[in-house]
Amino acid sequence: MAKGRHWVAAWLVAFLATTWVVYARQTAAIRAARELAELRARRANLEAHRADLERRIRAAQGRSVLVPRAQQRLGLHLPSDSEIILLPAPGGSH
């Protein structure tokens, strides 16, 4: 009977080892899924921040913002029609 007990013990050890491996893999998978969710949330946050910055840049590049700044800080003004001179491009077209 000692032979049978050894087989039962061996099968029990094999079962426990397999169960431990499955548990370890599941734990690692859950951890990886959490990290992936955190990274996705962080990416979404960064993309929203980027979109906000791009919107602010477009707004700051607008004429309604640049003209008053140029007038206040640099003393520039919008030219009248008589102040505009069109120059021909070098090389001239035939």
The 8 nearest C-alpha neighbors of each residue, nearest first, counted from 0:
[[1, 3, 2, 4, 5, 6, 7, 8],
 [2, 0, 4, 3, 5, 6, 7, 8],
 [1, 3, 5, 0, 4, 6, 7, 8],
 [4, 2, 6, 0, 5, 1, 7, 8],
 [3, 5, 7, 1, 6, 2, 8, 0],
 [6, 4, 8, 2, 3, 7, 9, 1],
 [5, 7, 9, 3, 4, 8, 10, 2],
 [6, 8, 4, 10, 9, 5, 11, 3],
 [7, 9, 11, 5, 6, 10, 4, 12],
 [10, 8, 6, 12, 11, 7, 5, 13],
 [11, 9, 13, 7, 12, 8, 14, 6],
 [10, 12, 8, 14, 9, 13, 7, 15],
 [11, 13, 15, 9, 14, 10, 16, 8],
 [14, 12, 10, 16, 11, 15, 17, 9],
 [15, 13, 11, 17, 12, 16, 10, 18],
 [14, 16, 18, 12, 17, 13, 19, 11],
 [17, 15, 19, 13, 18, 14, 12, 20],
 [16, 18, 20, 14, 19, 15, 13, 21],
 [17, 19, 15, 21, 16, 20, 14, 22],
 [18, 20, 22, 16, 17, 21, 15, 23],
 [21, 19, 23, 17, 22, 18, 24, 16],
 [22, 20, 18, 24, 19, 23, 25, 17],
 [21, 23, 19, 25, 20, 24, 18, 26],
 [24, 22, 20, 26, 25, 21, 19, 27],
 [25, 23, 27, 21, 26, 22, 28, 20],
 [24, 26, 28, 22, 27, 23, 21, 29],
 [25, 27, 23, 29, 28, 24, 22, 30],
 [26, 28, 24, 30, 25, 29, 31, 23],
 [27, 29, 25, 31, 30, 26, 24, 32],
 [30, 28, 32, 26, 31, 27, 25, 33],
 [29, 31, 27, 33, 28, 32, 26, 34],
 [30, 32, 28, 34, 33, 29, 35, 27],
 [33, 31, 35, 29, 30, 34, 28, 36],
 [34, 32, 36, 30, 35, 31, 37, 29],
 [33, 35, 37, 31, 36, 32, 38, 30],
 [34, 36, 32, 38, 33, 37, 31, 39],
 [35, 37, 39, 33, 34, 38, 40, 32],
 [38, 36, 34, 40, 35, 39, 41, 33],
 [39, 37, 41, 35, 40, 36, 42, 34],
 [40, 38, 42, 36, 41, 37, 35, 43],
 [39, 41, 37, 43, 38, 42, 36, 44],
 [42, 40, 38, 44, 39, 43, 37, 45],
 [41, 43, 39, 45, 44, 40, 38, 46],
 [44, 42, 46, 40, 41, 45, 39, 47],
 [45, 43, 41, 47, 42, 46, 40, 48],
 [44, 46, 48, 42, 47, 43, 49, 41],
 [47, 45, 49, 43, 48, 44, 42, 50],
 [46, 48, 50, 44, 45, 49, 43, 51],
 [49, 47, 45, 51, 46, 50, 44, 52],
 [48, 50, 46, 52, 51, 47, 45, 53],
 [49, 51, 47, 53, 52, 48, 46, 54],
 [52, 50, 48, 54, 49, 53, 55, 47],
 [51, 53, 55, 49, 54, 50, 56, 48],
 [52, 54, 56, 50, 55, 51, 49, 57],
 [55, 53, 51, 57, 52, 56, 50, 58],
 [54, 56, 52, 58, 53, 57, 59, 51],
 [57, 55, 53, 59, 58, 54, 52, 60],
 [58, 56, 60, 54, 55, 59, 53, 61],
 [57, 59, 55, 61, 56, 60, 54, 64],
 [58, 60, 56, 57, 61, 64, 55, 65],
 [61, 59, 57, 58, 56, 65, 62, 64],
 [62, 60, 58, 63, 59, 64, 65, 57],
 [61, 63, 65, 64, 66, 60, 59, 67],
 [62, 64, 61, 65, 66, 67, 60, 59],
 [65, 63, 62, 61, 66, 59, 67, 68],
 [64, 66, 62, 68, 67, 63, 69, 61],
 [65, 67, 69, 68, 62, 64, 63, 70],
 [68, 66, 70, 69, 65, 64, 71, 63],
 [69, 67, 71, 65, 70, 66, 72, 64],
 [70, 68, 66, 73, 67, 72, 71, 75],
 [69, 71, 75, 74, 67, 68, 76, 73],
 [72, 70, 68, 69, 74, 73, 67, 75],
 [73, 71, 69, 68, 74, 70, 75, 67],
 [74, 72, 69, 75, 70, 71, 68, 76],
 [73, 75, 70, 71, 72, 69, 76, 68],
 [76, 74, 70, 73, 69, 77, 71, 72],
 [77, 75, 70, 78, 74, 69, 66, 67],
 [76, 78, 79, 75, 66, 70, 82, 69],
 [79, 77, 82, 76, 80, 83, 81, 75],
 [78, 80, 82, 81, 77, 83, 76, 84],
 [79, 81, 82, 83, 78, 84, 77, 85],
 [80, 82, 79, 83, 78, 84, 85, 77],
 [83, 81, 79, 80, 78, 84, 77, 85],
 [84, 82, 80, 81, 85, 78, 79, 86],
 [85, 83, 86, 82, 81, 80, 87, 78],
 [84, 86, 83, 87, 88, 82, 81, 80],
 [85, 87, 84, 88, 89, 83, 91, 90],
 [88, 86, 89, 85, 91, 90, 92, 84],
 [87, 89, 91, 90, 86, 92, 85, 93],
 [90, 88, 91, 87, 92, 86, 93, 85],
 [91, 89, 88, 92, 87, 93, 86, 85],
 [92, 90, 89, 88, 93, 87, 86, 85],
 [91, 93, 90, 88, 89, 87, 86, 85],
 [92, 91, 90, 89, 88, 87, 86, 85]]
